[in-house]
Amino acid sequence: MTPASPASERFPVVVVGAGPAGLVLGSVLRDAGVGCLVLESETREFIERRPRAGVIEEWVVRGLERRGLARGLLERAQRHGECEFRFGGERFRFRYGELTGLHHWVYPQQFLVTDLVREYADVRGGAIRFGVRDVRLDGMDSERPSVSYTDPGTGERPTVECAFVAGCDGARGVTRAAMPADRVRTARLDYGIGWLALLAEAPQSADCVVFGMHPRGFAGHMQRSTDVTRYYLQCPPGDDPEAWSHRRVWAELRERLAAGGAPPLNEGRLIEKRVLDMHNYVVEPMAAGRLFLAGDAAHLTAPIAAKGMNLALHDAFLLGEGLVARLTKGDGDGLSAYSATCLRRVWDYQEFSQWLSEVYHGTASGDPYRAGTTLARLRRLFDSPVAAAAFAEQYLGARTVA
């Protein structure tokens, strides 16, 4: 027998999902004195340990800093100003920091989430409920929308009345599914390739991010901490991670990342193996009625260009500003422009991801023409200052998207 539902609560904003976007949004609202409730299906311990991407662009770091959300990042993150391309048995160092004066910051997402949960819940006193089940959205086209969920402790089904709902619950979340099919469209690109994502208990084998373009497939090396390194290996989509033994993984990494003068790889125990099928999608518009999507609920950019978390936080900044203006000043201009403003940067990053995919994977396509044009693109980065500057700008997200 289902327990009786408790009396309804009310918050101006309900945020569904406690990833980086949802937590930043919650902190922005709390800082402005706007009440909100964050609902998360996982436990706090789980989201603080879940390994995810960790590359953050400098403009995002500065946005977090302005909002008082970057202390741990600035104290502990690595700052990168160059990367290395390996192809044709040679090493090519690309010093984008010298070209732009800007950097990438490497800070694993679980560290950032831990910081953000503490800031939102423990420091700013924001309401958050973990482990909720069966979240449902009602009345998104009305002036009195509501969100209900099953409380994991009591089995009760509270209803929360609100003015707006922010969907920050990812690609498979309930909020994306709640968007009206007759008013939105989803544009999708499938690359037809997979990446075997690996975490190794091993120190980094290079002093920067390394991209290996090889006829056998792409390989990537990215440090995550002093004793853990992220690796990627191109593989068929849907491949079985268990088909990749320790010996096979390290043999392929050595082959694909080989280059004259490169130090040997530091091998270690593989603590994660999963296959990511490379695809992108964009939901347009990112809002319907009182429901606003942010992050992977609205758009997915394959990890090819390391753009996903940066786009999610851009959404959170804009949505937070728009909601604060609407709820504290009655100014709805920011919310009205939210979707269109976000989508300009989203599509810019989507295009760069598609372009970079050809650079990474063209040499392994089996097509001599694609392989040849890929190598021409790569050489141009190191032969043409104009091409190098343009690439650095996109790689860092430094261009202002008007």
Secondary structure as a PSIPRED ss2 file (coil, helix, strand):
# PSIPRED VFORMAT (PSIPRED V4.0)

   1 M C   1.000  0.000  0.000
   2 T C   1.000  0.000  0.000
   3 P C   1.000  0.000  0.000
   4 A C   1.000  0.000  0.000
   5 S C   1.000  0.000  0.000
   6 P C   1.000  0.000  0.000
   7 A C   1.000  0.000  0.000
   8 S C   1.000  0.000  0.000
   9 E E   0.000  0.000  1.000
  10 R E   0.000  0.000  1.000
  11 F C   1.000  0.000  0.000
  12 P C   1.000  0.000  0.000
  13 V E   0.000  0.000  1.000
  14 V E   0.000  0.000  1.000
  15 V E   0.000  0.000  1.000
  16 V E   0.000  0.000  1.000
  17 G C   1.000  0.000  0.000
  18 A C   1.000  0.000  0.000
  19 G C   1.000  0.000  0.000
  20 P H   0.000  1.000  0.000
  21 A H   0.000  1.000  0.000
  22 G H   0.000  1.000  0.000
  23 L H   0.000  1.000  0.000
  24 V H   0.000  1.000  0.000
  25 L H   0.000  1.000  0.000
  26 G H   0.000  1.000  0.000
  27 S H   0.000  1.000  0.000
  28 V H   0.000  1.000  0.000
  29 L H   0.000  1.000  0.000
  30 R H   0.000  1.000  0.000
  31 D H   0.000  1.000  0.000
  32 A C   1.000  0.000  0.000
  33 G C   1.000  0.000  0.000
  34 V C   1.000  0.000  0.000
  35 G C   1.000  0.000  0.000
  36 C E   0.000  0.000  1.000
  37 L E   0.000  0.000  1.000
  38 V E   0.000  0.000  1.000
  39 L E   0.000  0.000  1.000
  40 E C   1.000  0.000  0.000
  41 S C   1.000  0.000  0.000
  42 E C   1.000  0.000  0.000
  43 T C   1.000  0.000  0.000
  44 R H   0.000  1.000  0.000
  45 E H   0.000  1.000  0.000
  46 F H   0.000  1.000  0.000
  47 I H   0.000  1.000  0.000
  48 E C   1.000  0.000  0.000
  49 R C   1.000  0.000  0.000
  50 R C   1.000  0.000  0.000
  51 P C   1.000  0.000  0.000
  52 R C   1.000  0.000  0.000
  53 A C   1.000  0.000  0.000
  54 G C   1.000  0.000  0.000
  55 V E   0.000  0.000  1.000
  56 I E   0.000  0.000  1.000
  57 E E   0.000  0.000  1.000
  58 E H   0.000  1.000  0.000
  59 W H   0.000  1.000  0.000
  60 V H   0.000  1.000  0.000
  61 V H   0.000  1.000  0.000
  62 R H   0.000  1.000  0.000
  63 G H   0.000  1.000  0.000
  64 L H   0.000  1.000  0.000
  65 E H   0.000  1.000  0.000
  66 R H   0.000  1.000  0.000
  67 R C   1.000  0.000  0.000
  68 G C   1.000  0.000  0.000
  69 L C   1.000  0.000  0.000
  70 A C   1.000  0.000  0.000
  71 R H   0.000  1.000  0.000
  72 G H   0.000  1.000  0.000
  73 L H   0.000  1.000  0.000
  74 L H   0.000  1.000  0.000
  75 E H   0.000  1.000  0.000
  76 R H   0.000  1.000  0.000
  77 A C   1.000  0.000  0.000
  78 Q E   0.000  0.000  1.000
  79 R E   0.000  0.000  1.000
  80 H E   0.000  0.000  1.000
  81 G C   1.000  0.000  0.000
  82 E C   1.000  0.000  0.000
  83 C E   0.000  0.000  1.000
  84 E E   0.000  0.000  1.000
  85 F E   0.000  0.000  1.000
  86 R E   0.000  0.000  1.000
  87 F E   0.000  0.000  1.000
  88 G C   1.000  0.000  0.000
  89 G C   1.000  0.000  0.000
  90 E E   0.000  0.000  1.000
  91 R E   0.000  0.000  1.000
  92 F E   0.000  0.000  1.000
  93 R E   0.000  0.000  1.000
  94 F E   0.000  0.000  1.000
  95 R C   1.000  0.000  0.000
  96 Y H   0.000  1.000  0.000
  97 G H   0.000  1.000  0.000
  98 E H   0.000  1.000  0.000
  99 L H   0.000  1.000  0.000
 100 T H   0.000  1.000  0.000
 101 G C   1.000  0.000  0.000
 102 L C   1.000  0.000  0.000
 103 H C   1.000  0.000  0.000
 104 H E   0.000  0.000  1.000
 105 W E   0.000  0.000  1.000
 106 V E   0.000  0.000  1.000
 107 Y C   1.000  0.000  0.000
 108 P C   1.000  0.000  0.000
 109 Q H   0.000  1.000  0.000
 110 Q H   0.000  1.000  0.000
 111 F H   0.000  1.000  0.000
 112 L H   0.000  1.000  0.000
 113 V H   0.000  1.000  0.000
 114 T H   0.000  1.000  0.000
 115 D H   0.000  1.000  0.000
 116 L H   0.000  1.000  0.000
 117 V H   0.000  1.000  0.000
 118 R H   0.000  1.000  0.000
 119 E H   0.000  1.000  0.000
 120 Y H   0.000  1.000  0.000
 121 A H   0.000  1.000  0.000
 122 D H   0.000  1.000  0.000
 123 V H   0.000  1.000  0.000
 124 R C   1.000  0.000  0.000
 125 G C   1.000  0.000  0.000
 126 G C   1.000  0.000  0.000
 127 A E   0.000  0.000  1.000
 128 I E   0.000  0.000  1.000
 129 R E   0.000  0.000  1.000
 130 F C   1.000  0.000  0.000
 131 G C   1.000  0.000  0.000
 132 V C   1.000  0.000  0.000
 133 R E   0.000  0.000  1.000
 134 D E   0.000  0.000  1.000
 135 V E   0.000  0.000  1.000
 136 R E   0.000  0.000  1.000
 137 L E   0.000  0.000  1.000
 138 D E   0.000  0.000  1.000
 139 G C   1.000  0.000  0.000
 140 M C   1.000  0.000  0.000
 141 D C   1.000  0.000  0.000
 142 S C   1.000  0.000  0.000
 143 E C   1.000  0.000  0.000
 144 R C   1.000  0.000  0.000
 145 P C   1.000  0.000  0.000
 146 S E   0.000  0.000  1.000
 147 V E   0.000  0.000  1.000
 148 S E   0.000  0.000  1.000
 149 Y E   0.000  0.000  1.000
 150 T E   0.000  0.000  1.000
 151 D C   1.000  0.000  0.000
 152 P C   1.000  0.000  0.000
 153 G C   1.000  0.000  0.000
 154 T C   1.000  0.000  0.000
 155 G C   1.000  0.000  0.000
 156 E C   1.000  0.000  0.000
 157 R C   1.000  0.000  0.000
 158 P C   1.000  0.000  0.000
 159 T E   0.000  0.000  1.000
 160 V E   0.000  0.000  1.000
 161 E E   0.000  0.000  1.000
 162 C C   1.000  0.000  0.000
 163 A C   1.000  0.000  0.000
 164 F E   0.000  0.000  1.000
 165 V E   0.000  0.000  1.000
 166 A E   0.000  0.000  1.000
 167 G E   0.000  0.000  1.000
 168 C C   1.000  0.000  0.000
 169 D C   1.000  0.000  0.000
 170 G C   1.000  0.000  0.000
 171 A C   1.000  0.000  0.000
 172 R C   1.000  0.000  0.000
 173 G C   1.000  0.000  0.000
 174 V H   0.000  1.000  0.000
 175 T H   0.000  1.000  0.000
 176 R H   0.000  1.000  0.000
 177 A H   0.000  1.000  0.000
 178 A H   0.000  1.000  0.000
 179 M C   1.000  0.000  0.000
 180 P C   1.000  0.000  0.000
 181 A C   1.000  0.000  0.000
 182 D C   1.000  0.000  0.000
 183 R C   1.000  0.000  0.000
 184 V C   1.000  0.000  0.000
 185 R E   0.000  0.000  1.000
 186 T E   0.000  0.000  1.000
 187 A E   0.000  0.000  1.000
 188 R E   0.000  0.000  1.000
 189 L E   0.000  0.000  1.000
 190 D E   0.000  0.000  1.000
 191 Y E   0.000  0.000  1.000
 192 G E   0.000  0.000  1.000
 193 I E   0.000  0.000  1.000
 194 G E   0.000  0.000  1.000
 195 W E   0.000  0.000  1.000
 196 L E   0.000  0.000  1.000
 197 A E   0.000  0.000  1.000
 198 L E   0.000  0.000  1.000
 199 L E   0.000  0.000  1.000
 200 A E   0.000  0.000  1.000
 201 E E   0.000  0.000  1.000
 202 A C   1.000  0.000  0.000
 203 P C   1.000  0.000  0.000
 204 Q C   1.000  0.000  0.000
 205 S C   1.000  0.000  0.000
 206 A C   1.000  0.000  0.000
 207 D C   1.000  0.000  0.000
 208 C C   1.000  0.000  0.000
 209 V E   0.000  0.000  1.000
 210 V E   0.000  0.000  1.000
 211 F E   0.000  0.000  1.000
 212 G E   0.000  0.000  1.000
 213 M C   1.000  0.000  0.000
 214 H C   1.000  0.000  0.000
 215 P C   1.000  0.000  0.000
 216 R C   1.000  0.000  0.000
 217 G C   1.000  0.000  0.000
 218 F C   1.000  0.000  0.000
 219 A E   0.000  0.000  1.000
 220 G E   0.000  0.000  1.000
 221 H E   0.000  0.000  1.000
 222 M E   0.000  0.000  1.000
 223 Q E   0.000  0.000  1.000
 224 R E   0.000  0.000  1.000
 225 S E   0.000  0.000  1.000
 226 T C   1.000  0.000  0.000
 227 D C   1.000  0.000  0.000
 228 V E   0.000  0.000  1.000
 229 T E   0.000  0.000  1.000
 230 R E   0.000  0.000  1.000
 231 Y E   0.000  0.000  1.000
 232 Y E   0.000  0.000  1.000
 233 L E   0.000  0.000  1.000
 234 Q E   0.000  0.000  1.000
 235 C E   0.000  0.000  1.000
 236 P C   1.000  0.000  0.000
 237 P C   1.000  0.000  0.000
 238 G C   1.000  0.000  0.000
 239 D C   1.000  0.000  0.000
 240 D C   1.000  0.000  0.000
 241 P H   0.000  1.000  0.000
 242 E H   0.000  1.000  0.000
 243 A H   0.000  1.000  0.000
 244 W C   1.000  0.000  0.000
 245 S C   1.000  0.000  0.000
 246 H H   0.000  1.000  0.000
 247 R H   0.000  1.000  0.000
 248 R H   0.000  1.000  0.000
 249 V H   0.000  1.000  0.000
 250 W H   0.000  1.000  0.000
 251 A H   0.000  1.000  0.000
 252 E H   0.000  1.000  0.000
 253 L H   0.000  1.000  0.000
 254 R H   0.000  1.000  0.000
 255 E H   0.000  1.000  0.000
 256 R H   0.000  1.000  0.000
 257 L C   1.000  0.000  0.000
 258 A C   1.000  0.000  0.000
 259 A C   1.000  0.000  0.000
 260 G C   1.000  0.000  0.000
 261 G C   1.000  0.000  0.000
 262 A C   1.000  0.000  0.000
 263 P C   1.000  0.000  0.000
 264 P C   1.000  0.000  0.000
 265 L C   1.000  0.000  0.000
 266 N C   1.000  0.000  0.000
 267 E C   1.000  0.000  0.000
 268 G C   1.000  0.000  0.000
 269 R E   0.000  0.000  1.000
 270 L E   0.000  0.000  1.000
 271 I E   0.000  0.000  1.000
 272 E E   0.000  0.000  1.000
 273 K E   0.000  0.000  1.000
 274 R E   0.000  0.000  1.000
 275 V E   0.000  0.000  1.000
 276 L E   0.000  0.000  1.000
 277 D E   0.000  0.000  1.000
 278 M E   0.000  0.000  1.000
 279 H E   0.000  0.000  1.000
 280 N E   0.000  0.000  1.000
 281 Y E   0.000  0.000  1.000
 282 V E   0.000  0.000  1.000
 283 V E   0.000  0.000  1.000
 284 E E   0.000  0.000  1.000
 285 P C   1.000  0.000  0.000
 286 M C   1.000  0.000  0.000
 287 A E   0.000  0.000  1.000
 288 A E   0.000  0.000  1.000
 289 G C   1.000  0.000  0.000
 290 R C   1.000  0.000  0.000
 291 L E   0.000  0.000  1.000
 292 F E   0.000  0.000  1.000
 293 L E   0.000  0.000  1.000
 294 A C   1.000  0.000  0.000
 295 G H   0.000  1.000  0.000
 296 D H   0.000  1.000  0.000
 297 A H   0.000  1.000  0.000
 298 A C   1.000  0.000  0.000
 299 H E   0.000  0.000  1.000
 300 L E   0.000  0.000  1.000
 301 T C   1.000  0.000  0.000
 302 A C   1.000  0.000  0.000
 303 P C   1.000  0.000  0.000
 304 I C   1.000  0.000  0.000
 305 A C   1.000  0.000  0.000
 306 A C   1.000  0.000  0.000
 307 K C   1.000  0.000  0.000
 308 G H   0.000  1.000  0.000
 309 M H   0.000  1.000  0.000
 310 N H   0.000  1.000  0.000
 311 L H   0.000  1.000  0.000
 312 A H   0.000  1.000  0.000
 313 L H   0.000  1.000  0.000
 314 H H   0.000  1.000  0.000
 315 D H   0.000  1.000  0.000
 316 A H   0.000  1.000  0.000
 317 F H   0.000  1.000  0.000
 318 L H   0.000  1.000  0.000
 319 L H   0.000  1.000  0.000
 320 G H   0.000  1.000  0.000
 321 E H   0.000  1.000  0.000
 322 G H   0.000  1.000  0.000
 323 L H   0.000  1.000  0.000
 324 V H   0.000  1.000  0.000
 325 A H   0.000  1.000  0.000
 326 R H   0.000  1.000  0.000
 327 L H   0.000  1.000  0.000
 328 T H   0.000  1.000  0.000
 329 K H   0.000  1.000  0.000
 330 G C   1.000  0.000  0.000
 331 D C   1.000  0.000  0.000
 332 G C   1.000  0.000  0.000
 333 D H   0.000  1.000  0.000
 334 G H   0.000  1.000  0.000
 335 L H   0.000  1.000  0.000
 336 S H   0.000  1.000  0.000
 337 A H   0.000  1.000  0.000
 338 Y H   0.000  1.000  0.000
 339 S H   0.000  1.000  0.000
 340 A H   0.000  1.000  0.000
 341 T H   0.000  1.000  0.000
 342 C H   0.000  1.000  0.000
 343 L H   0.000  1.000  0.000
 344 R H   0.000  1.000  0.000
 345 R H   0.000  1.000  0.000
 346 V H   0.000  1.000  0.000
 347 W H   0.000  1.000  0.000
 348 D H   0.000  1.000  0.000
 349 Y H   0.000  1.000  0.000
 350 Q H   0.000  1.000  0.000
 351 E H   0.000  1.000  0.000
 352 F H   0.000  1.000  0.000
 353 S H   0.000  1.000  0.000
 354 Q H   0.000  1.000  0.000
 355 W H   0.000  1.000  0.000
 356 L H   0.000  1.000  0.000
 357 S H   0.000  1.000  0.000
 358 E H   0.000  1.000  0.000
 359 V H   0.000  1.000  0.000
 360 Y H   0.000  1.000  0.000
 361 H H   0.000  1.000  0.000
 362 G H   0.000  1.000  0.000
 363 T H   0.000  1.000  0.000
 364 A H   0.000  1.000  0.000
 365 S C   1.000  0.000  0.000
 366 G C   1.000  0.000  0.000
 367 D C   1.000  0.000  0.000
 368 P H   0.000  1.000  0.000
 369 Y H   0.000  1.000  0.000
 370 R H   0.000  1.000  0.000
 371 A H   0.000  1.000  0.000
 372 G H   0.000  1.000  0.000
 373 T H   0.000  1.000  0.000
 374 T H   0.000  1.000  0.000
 375 L H   0.000  1.000  0.000
 376 A H   0.000  1.000  0.000
 377 R H   0.000  1.000  0.000
 378 L H   0.000  1.000  0.000
 379 R H   0.000  1.000  0.000
 380 R H   0.000  1.000  0.000
 381 L H   0.000  1.000  0.000
 382 F H   0.000  1.000  0.000
 383 D H   0.000  1.000  0.000
 384 S C   1.000  0.000  0.000
 385 P H   0.000  1.000  0.000
 386 V H   0.000  1.000  0.000
 387 A H   0.000  1.000  0.000
 388 A H   0.000  1.000  0.000
 389 A H   0.000  1.000  0.000
 390 A H   0.000  1.000  0.000
 391 F H   0.000  1.000  0.000
 392 A H   0.000  1.000  0.000
 393 E H   0.000  1.000  0.000
 394 Q H   0.000  1.000  0.000
 395 Y H   0.000  1.000  0.000
 396 L C   1.000  0.000  0.000
 397 G C   1.000  0.000  0.000
 398 A C   1.000  0.000  0.000
 399 R C   1.000  0.000  0.000
 400 T C   1.000  0.000  0.000
 401 V C   1.000  0.000  0.000
 402 A C   1.000  0.000  0.000
